[in-house]
């Protein structure tokens, strides 16, 4: 799976009181110059390894991290070495953005003269696919095709249309679905235009016969024998 990153920002707001009056304030602007508060923060991954840390006067956490689960720990200290914390909270960064999918406007499909059917591949209908993590090839590999009335992606990477489909409706609306590595789905719609230049779906139906034909003879004159 391709490793993807997320930008994460969090502002820690701290207030220091002396005799009921604020003497220091950290709000992202560096606090009061005469008595700033110092924030120390550390982010650890699921294995307990520190992946980011900082000591600053702004109280701002700003990092770019791979998607995953983390623990954020921070403390705040004034100039008299009074320490608040440590405070801790869980952080989960995940991909919630669905891929961008565009289909060709129309996909022509020629009925096969021998079988009276045609298979349409989902990936052949895709004009473009993009994602913040997965490549276009990775997305196309997940492509499935359904009728436009379907509410889920299904598992068909190819859909076969027959003469029954051609005779019922020569143009059929379909959906093509793709899925990124985080399981986010998206789809596009297009029209499959069934074409039958050989007339395989409209020719008269004939039934082959086999067996023995007996001819009735009147006296000595054969009739068709």
C-alpha positions, 0 to 999 in steps of 0.5 A: 500500500502506498504511504500517504501523508496528512497535514495536521494542525492543532492549537494549544491554548494556555492561560497563566493566572497570578492573583486572579489576573492573567500574566501569560497567555499562549494562543498561537501568537507567541504569548505575552513577550514579558512572560511567555508560556512554553509548550513541549509536545511529542507525537508517538506512533502506534509502536510508541516511537516518537515521530515528531516533537517541538518546544515552542512559545506558540502552542501550535502543533503543525506536522505532516504524518503518514495515515495511522494512529498516534498519541499526542502528549504535551506540557505547558510551563511558565517562567517560574517553572510551574508545569501543567500536564502532561496532557495526552490525547489520541490522534487518528489520521486516515484517508476519507477522500474518494477518488475522482472518476470520469467516464467516456461519454459513450462506449460503442460495443459491437455484437459478436456475429458468432455468439450474439453477445459482447463483453464490455470491460470496466477499465475500458470505459474510464477516461481518467481516474485520480486519487490523493494516494493511489495511482491511476493504474491501481485504481483501474485495477479495482474497476467494476461495472454495474447497471446504472440502477445498482447501489454498490460496486459488485465484483464484475470487471466485465459485463456481457450484453446479449441479443436480449439486451440489444432487442430490449434497449440498444443503449444501456446506462452503466456505472463504473466503480473504482476503490482506493487503498483506504476503501473509499468508492466512487463511480461515473456513469456512461452509455453503452451503445450496442451495435449489430452491423451483421444483423445477428440479433435481428435475423430470422431464427432457424432451427436445424433438423436432423434424422431420417426422412421417409417418403411415401410411394404411390404405386411405383412413382416416388414423390420427392424420393 
